[in-house]
Amino acid sequence: MIRSALGVAALLLLLGGCETPGPTYRDLDQMGRDYQRQSEASATPQNAEQATAADTCHASRFRALIGTPASAIDRSTLPPHTRIISPGMMVTQDFSPERLNIRVAPGGKVSAVQCF
């Protein structure tokens, strides 16, 4: 009887020490990659409206230009890769959320400041 009680106690000790294994390194790595992909997808603007709303090109600094003559813009104060887009001007359609675009209306005045 004592021998059987000791056997049960030993079995309980062994079973008590058994736990389900945690995630492996590979599992943790994949979870990290999935999380990073989701974060990047939700944080990266997908169009001009989102980029301008997120102010990725710092367009808010140049909103005061709206309504001023394009000829009065001091280009040395603009960030690199800024485009001043005149009516009828051909521009590339590639999307770059960090690029500042200043649109000029037919009358020669700035009509919009956007990121795209």
Backbone torsions as a table, in degrees:
resi	resn	phi	psi	omega
1	MET	NA	-43.5	179.3
2	ILE	-65.8	-41.3	179.8
3	ARG	-61.2	-40.5	179.7
4	SER	-69.1	-36.7	177.7
5	ALA	-66.1	-39.5	178.0
6	LEU	-66.4	-38.6	178.2
7	GLY	-63.9	-41.0	178.4
8	VAL	-67.2	-41.9	179.7
9	ALA	-62.7	-42.8	179.2
10	ALA	-64.5	-40.2	178.5
11	LEU	-64.0	-41.8	178.1
12	LEU	-64.1	-39.1	177.5
13	LEU	-63.5	-41.6	179.3
14	LEU	-66.0	-43.8	-179.8
15	LEU	-69.2	-34.4	179.2
16	GLY	-64.7	-29.7	-179.7
17	GLY	-82.1	-10.3	-179.2
18	CYS	-83.7	122.8	176.0
19	GLU	-126.9	155.8	176.0
20	THR	-69.9	137.9	-178.3
21	PRO	-67.1	147.2	177.9
22	GLY	-76.2	-178.7	-179.9
23	PRO	-64.2	145.1	178.4
24	THR	-77.8	171.4	177.0
25	TYR	-59.1	-40.5	-179.8
26	ARG	-62.8	-41.4	178.1
27	ASP	-62.8	-45.2	-179.7
28	LEU	-63.8	-40.0	178.6
29	ASP	-62.0	-44.5	179.8
30	GLN	-65.5	-40.3	178.3
31	MET	-62.6	-39.5	178.0
32	GLY	-64.6	-42.4	178.7
33	ARG	-64.8	-41.6	178.2
34	ASP	-62.6	-43.5	180.0
35	TYR	-63.8	-43.1	-179.8
36	GLN	-63.8	-42.0	178.9
37	ARG	-62.0	-42.0	179.1
38	GLN	-66.0	-41.5	180.0
39	SER	-64.2	-43.8	-179.9
40	GLU	-65.4	-40.4	-179.0
41	ALA	-66.0	-38.5	-178.5
42	SER	-79.6	-24.4	-177.2
43	ALA	-90.4	-24.2	-176.3
44	THR	-85.7	121.2	177.4
45	PRO	-62.6	143.5	-177.8
46	GLN	-105.0	-9.6	179.9
47	ASN	-154.0	175.5	-175.8
48	ALA	-62.0	-38.7	-179.0
49	GLU	-63.4	-45.8	179.3
50	GLN	-65.7	-41.8	-179.3
51	ALA	-65.1	-41.1	179.4
52	THR	-67.9	-41.4	178.6
53	ALA	-63.5	-37.2	178.6
54	ALA	-80.9	-8.3	179.4
55	ASP	56.2	42.7	-178.0
56	THR	-66.6	-22.2	-179.6
57	CYS	-108.4	8.5	-179.6
58	HIS	63.3	38.1	179.9
59	ALA	-62.1	-29.4	-178.1
60	SER	-59.8	-28.7	178.8
61	ARG	-67.3	-22.5	-173.3
62	PHE	-113.0	11.2	179.4
63	ARG	-61.6	-26.6	179.7
64	ALA	-65.2	-16.4	178.7
65	LEU	-72.2	-20.8	-178.4
66	ILE	-61.2	126.9	-179.0
67	GLY	94.3	-11.6	178.7
68	THR	-89.8	154.7	177.4
69	PRO	-64.9	136.6	180.0
70	ALA	-60.8	-29.3	-179.7
71	SER	-67.6	-17.8	-178.2
72	ALA	-90.2	-1.6	-178.1
73	ILE	-73.8	127.9	175.6
74	ASP	-86.3	101.9	-174.4
75	ARG	-64.1	-21.1	-180.0
76	SER	-70.3	-16.6	179.3
77	THR	-90.9	-6.1	-177.5
78	LEU	-88.0	149.5	177.4
79	PRO	-66.0	158.8	176.2
80	PRO	-58.8	149.7	177.6
81	HIS	70.1	17.3	175.6
82	THR	-73.2	140.3	176.3
83	ARG	-113.9	132.2	170.5
84	ILE	-104.0	111.8	-170.9
85	ILE	-103.2	111.4	178.4
86	SER	-86.2	159.8	178.9
87	PRO	-57.9	134.7	179.0
88	GLY	79.3	-4.4	-178.3
89	MET	-73.5	135.3	177.4
90	MET	-83.4	134.0	177.3
91	VAL	-133.7	156.4	177.3
92	THR	-68.1	153.0	-178.8
93	GLN	-97.7	5.0	179.0
94	ASP	-66.4	143.4	-177.5
95	PHE	-96.5	122.3	177.2
96	SER	-132.6	101.3	-174.1
97	PRO	-62.4	-18.2	-179.7
98	GLU	-87.9	-7.4	-175.2
99	ARG	-87.9	128.3	176.9
100	LEU	-85.1	130.3	178.0
101	ASN	-121.7	125.5	178.3
102	ILE	-110.7	115.1	-178.9
103	ARG	-92.6	136.7	179.9
104	VAL	-112.0	131.2	179.1
105	ALA	-77.4	165.7	179.5
106	PRO	-55.0	-27.7	179.5
107	GLY	-77.5	-3.6	177.8
108	GLY	94.5	1.6	179.9
109	LYS	-102.9	152.3	178.8
110	VAL	-66.6	127.5	-178.2
111	SER	-108.5	-23.3	-178.5
112	ALA	-157.0	151.2	174.3
113	VAL	-128.8	118.0	-174.0
114	GLN	-139.0	164.1	172.8
115	CYS	-105.9	123.3	170.3
116	PHE	-175.6	NA	NA
